[in-house]
Every structure is written in C-alpha cells, then in structure tokens.
Amino acid sequence: MKKIKDKIIDERKYRVGSLRGKADQLKKICEGLIDKIDRDGISASYSINIGVDKLATSINDTCRCLYFLKTWEDTLDKQEREEDQNRQDLRGQDSSGPEDSCQGDQS
C-alpha cells in the first residue's frame, strides 16, 4: 500500500506545481486585461480570448483531480489505521486469555 500512496503523493506534487503555473498564467492575463480596461476604458476593442476559457477549464480539471487524489490518499490512510487497530485488537485478545488452554483442567 505504501507504493500506491507514494505514487499518489508524487502525482499530487506534480499537479500542484502544474496548478500553480496555470494560475500564474491566468493571473497575468487578467492583470493585462485590467490594465487595458483602466487605460482604454470603453474606447478599446475587446476581443474574445479563447485561451482564457481553456486555461480556466484546465485549472478546474486540475483542482478536481487534486481533490480525488487527496480523497484516495485519505481513504488509504483510514484503511491503514483500521488495519493497524485490528492487529492491535487481535494482539490484545491473544494476551488476555490463559497461556495454557488446558489450565482449567488441572484440579
């Protein structure tokens, strides 16, 4: 299970870096648009920037992917904790019984 968790963590790190880059790109585009609005107002010609919608969709998709990766990692962590607890419970049961199962027969 550790191998799977390591792969999930590696993928999350990669996706977070990618998300940061995309967010920076979107920020620059938006700052440029704000500058243009402040500078030119209604006299400017505003064209449709097709790249913005694709970038925003990509950001949304990356966020969704990160959500699922985190959910899977949390699920694996929970399963690991439950398995550890079950092992501890079984060890506790083994030590609480009599050492020799025939002990009660001695009279």
BADRENFI-702546 format. One line per 3 residues: number of its first residue (from 1); for each residue x, y, z of N, C-alpha, C. Coordinates in Angstrom, 3 decimals. Layout:
BEGIN
NUM = X,Y,Z,X,Y,Z,X,Y,Z; ...;
This chain:
BEGIN
1 = 0.824,-1.195,0.000,0.000,0.000,0.000,0.870,1.261,0.000; 2.051,1.149,0.582,2.950,2.310,0.620,3.316,2.763,-0.784; 3.518,1.817,-1.685,3.870,2.138,-3.060,2.762,2.973,-3.719;
4 = 1.542,2.583,-3.494,0.401,3.309,-4.063,0.324,4.713,-3.475; 0.487,4.816,-2.162,0.446,6.134,-1.517,1.567,7.034,-2.020; 2.746,6.463,-2.223,3.872,7.252,-2.749,3.564,7.781,-4.146;
7 = 2.948,6.941,-4.962,2.587,7.372,-6.315,1.538,8.480,-6.267; 0.583,8.353,-5.366,-0.450,9.387,-5.209,0.197,10.699,-4.773; 1.093,10.631,-3.813,1.771,11.840,-3.319,2.597,12.484,-4.433;
10 = 3.319,11.666,-5.197,4.102,12.201,-6.320,3.191,12.893,-7.342; 2.064,12.277,-7.630,1.130,12.863,-8.592,0.543,14.168,-8.050; 0.225,14.184,-6.762,-0.301,15.414,-6.157,0.718,16.536,-6.236;
13 = 1.986,16.235,-5.971,3.041,17.251,-6.049,3.148,17.799,-7.467; 3.130,16.907,-8.448,3.208,17.331,-9.846,2.014,18.217,-10.200; 0.821,17.777,-9.810,-0.395,18.525,-10.152,-0.442,19.889,-9.470;
16 = 0.038,19.981,-8.241,0.059,21.272,-7.538,1.001,22.237,-8.256; 2.151,21.733,-8.687,3.081,22.579,-9.445,2.467,23.056,-10.743; 1.784,22.160,-11.420,1.105,22.494,-12.671,-0.002,23.529,-12.425;
19 = -0.737,23.326,-11.348,-1.817,24.257,-10.997,-1.267,25.649,-10.720; -0.146,25.704,-10.024,0.485,26.997,-9.730,0.848,27.728,-11.020; 1.448,27.006,-11.967,1.816,27.607,-13.245,0.606,28.129,-14.012;
22 = -0.457,27.338,-14.028,-1.677,27.751,-14.730,-2.312,28.972,-14.057; -2.307,28.987,-12.734,-2.876,30.118,-12.001,-2.076,31.393,-12.275; -0.749,31.262,-12.334,0.093,32.417,-12.670,-0.221,32.940,-14.072;
25 = -0.396,32.018,-15.024,-0.736,32.426,-16.388,-2.063,33.179,-16.410; -3.052,32.630,-15.734,-4.370,33.268,-15.711,-4.300,34.637,-15.038; -3.522,34.710,-13.982,-3.345,35.970,-13.266,-2.752,37.038,-14.192;
28 = -1.717,36.679,-14.965,-1.096,37.622,-15.888,-2.085,38.088,-16.952; -2.859,37.167,-17.474,-3.864,37.534,-18.480,-4.878,38.498,-17.882; -5.356,38.187,-16.689,-6.360,39.041,-16.038,-5.779,40.408,-15.670;
31 = -4.541,40.432,-15.180,-3.913,41.712,-14.867,-3.746,42.559,-16.126; -3.389,41.929,-17.238,-3.270,42.645,-18.505,-4.612,43.216,-18.944; -5.655,42.435,-18.763,-6.998,42.902,-19.121,-7.427,44.069,-18.230;
34 = -7.147,43.969,-16.946,-7.489,45.058,-16.020,-6.733,46.327,-16.400; -5.443,46.185,-16.733,-4.655,47.342,-17.176,-5.271,47.973,-18.431; -5.690,47.121,-19.358,-6.293,47.623,-20.595,-7.606,48.352,-20.311;
37 = -8.401,47.797,-19.425,-9.668,48.436,-19.057,-9.395,49.797,-18.418; -8.445,49.837,-17.466,-8.112,51.094,-16.794,-7.526,52.126,-17.759; -6.727,51.640,-18.688,-6.055,52.536,-19.627,-7.002,53.007,-20.737;
40 = -7.745,52.099,-21.336,-8.512,52.414,-22.536,-10.022,52.513,-22.330; -10.497,51.943,-21.251,-11.941,52.023,-20.971,-12.803,51.552,-22.122; -13.862,52.348,-22.427,-14.798,51.933,-23.471,-14.276,52.189,-24.875;
43 = -13.188,52.906,-25.005,-12.661,53.188,-26.339,-11.881,51.999,-26.920; -11.569,51.003,-26.086,-10.784,49.852,-26.545,-11.657,48.863,-27.308; -11.019,48.079,-28.105,-11.674,46.965,-28.787,-11.326,45.708,-28.002;
46 = -12.326,45.063,-27.442,-12.104,43.867,-26.620,-12.448,42.630,-27.441; -11.467,41.806,-27.649,-11.700,40.576,-28.404,-11.854,39.409,-27.434; -12.361,38.339,-27.950,-12.539,37.137,-27.130,-11.197,36.439,-27.017;
49 = -10.790,36.162,-25.807,-9.541,35.452,-25.577,-9.877,33.988,-25.310; -9.818,33.193,-26.372,-10.200,31.779,-26.268,-9.301,31.038,-25.286; -8.059,31.428,-25.181,-7.137,30.761,-24.266,-7.558,30.842,-22.810;
52 = -8.267,31.903,-22.452,-8.676,32.079,-21.049,-9.661,31.000,-20.639; -10.639,30.715,-21.491,-11.623,29.703,-21.102,-10.983,28.315,-21.016; -10.055,28.015,-21.911,-9.360,26.728,-21.850,-8.480,26.643,-20.605;
55 = -7.826,27.745,-20.285,-6.974,27.783,-19.100,-7.807,27.628,-17.827; -8.922,28.325,-17.775,-9.794,28.223,-16.602,-10.357,26.807,-16.460; -10.724,26.188,-17.576,-11.220,24.814,-17.542,-10.123,23.863,-17.085;
58 = -8.913,24.086,-17.559,-7.785,23.256,-17.154,-7.506,23.397,-15.654; -7.603,24.612,-15.150,-7.432,24.849,-13.707,-8.499,24.086,-12.930; -9.723,24.177,-13.392,-10.821,23.478,-12.729,-10.597,21.962,-12.750;
61 = -10.169,21.429,-13.891,-9.911,19.991,-14.010,-8.775,19.551,-13.081; -7.736,20.359,-12.992,-6.613,20.034,-12.120,-7.040,20.055,-10.653; -7.854,21.019,-10.285,-8.372,21.073,-8.908,-9.213,19.841,-8.596;
64 = -10.039,19.435,-9.541,-10.873,18.242,-9.355,-9.987,17.011,-9.183; -8.962,16.898,-10.002,-8.031,15.775,-9.905,-7.337,15.765,-8.536; -6.891,16.930,-8.088,-6.248,17.019,-6.773,-7.201,16.623,-5.653;
67 = -8.460,16.991,-5.790,-9.466,16.605,-4.795,-9.572,15.075,-4.713; -9.681,14.424,-5.877,-9.809,12.969,-5.888,-8.551,12.282,-5.375; -7.383,12.788,-5.758,-6.137,12.204,-5.259,-6.055,12.312,-3.742;
70 = -6.435,13.455,-3.193,-6.419,13.645,-1.732,-7.429,12.708,-1.064; -8.594,12.568,-1.672,-9.617,11.673,-1.126,-9.107,10.239,-1.099; -8.457,9.806,-2.178,-7.908,8.450,-2.226,-6.824,8.269,-1.176;
73 = -5.966,9.261,-1.028,-4.906,9.171,-0.024,-5.501,9.081,1.384; -6.509,9.902,1.657,-7.165,9.861,2.964,-7.836,8.511,3.206; -8.443,7.945,2.170,-9.092,6.639,2.284,-8.060,5.561,2.592;
76 = -6.923,5.600,1.909,-5.864,4.628,2.184,-5.325,4.796,3.600; -5.161,6.038,4.055,-4.709,6.294,5.431,-5.694,5.713,6.437; -6.961,5.932,6.191,-8.003,5.432,7.099,-7.983,3.908,7.125;
79 = -7.863,3.303,5.967,-7.813,1.845,5.891,-6.591,1.309,6.624; -5.459,1.967,6.470,-4.245,1.563,7.181,-4.424,1.648,8.694; -5.035,2.749,9.143,-5.277,2.911,10.593,-6.201,1.822,11.111;
82 = -7.251,1.494,10.343,-8.177,0.445,10.763,-7.490,-0.912,10.823; -6.634,-1.195,9.828,-5.900,-2.460,9.840,-4.945,-2.525,11.024; -4.267,-1.419,11.326,-3.378,-1.369,12.492,-4.166,-1.598,13.778;
85 = -5.323,-0.958,13.867,-6.162,-1.111,15.060,-6.642,-2.552,15.193; -7.026,-3.161,14.077,-7.466,-4.553,14.120,-6.335,-5.468,14.570; -5.109,-5.220,14.085,-3.960,-6.018,14.513,-3.709,-5.841,16.016;
88 = -3.824,-4.608,16.503,-3.625,-4.355,17.932,-4.712,-5.035,18.752; -5.944,-4.986,18.256,-7.049,-5.648,18.958,-6.825,-7.154,19.028; -6.355,-7.741,17.927,-6.092,-9.182,17.921,-4.962,-9.535,18.876;
91 = -3.918,-8.710,18.919,-2.821,-8.953,19.860,-3.323,-8.858,21.293; -4.195,-7.908,21.549,-4.755,-7.741,22.889,-5.585,-8.933,23.301; -6.330,-9.522,22.374,-7.148,-10.693,22.680,-6.279,-11.906,22.979;
94 = -5.179,-12.046,22.229,-4.282,-13.176,22.427,-3.655,-13.133,23.820; -3.315,-11.961,24.297,-2.625,-11.863,25.583,-3.585,-11.881,26.756; -4.880,-11.726,26.538,-5.817,-11.682,27.659,-6.291,-13.071,28.064;
97 = -6.135,-14.084,27.205,-6.578,-15.441,27.515,-5.532,-16.175,28.324; -5.893,-17.333,28.840,-4.913,-18.123,29.600,-3.804,-18.601,28.690; -2.604,-18.689,29.254,-1.454,-19.101,28.454,-1.596,-20.542,28.001;
100 = -2.084,-21.388,28.863,-2.260,-22.796,28.533,-3.753,-23.075,28.478; -4.233,-23.532,27.323,-5.677,-23.736,27.172,-6.170,-24.877,28.060; -5.284,-25.707,28.555,-5.683,-26.813,29.421,-5.598,-26.443,30.895;
103 = -5.318,-25.215,31.166,-5.104,-24.751,32.535,-6.313,-25.020,33.405; -7.505,-24.866,32.875,-8.718,-25.077,33.671,-8.958,-26.517,34.010; -8.287,-27.476,33.361,-8.476,-28.889,33.594,-7.674,-29.380,34.788;
106 = -6.769,-28.583,35.297,-5.926,-29.002,36.425,-6.708,-28.860,37.700; -6.947,-29.978,38.399,-7.648,-29.932,39.670,-6.989,-30.838,40.667;
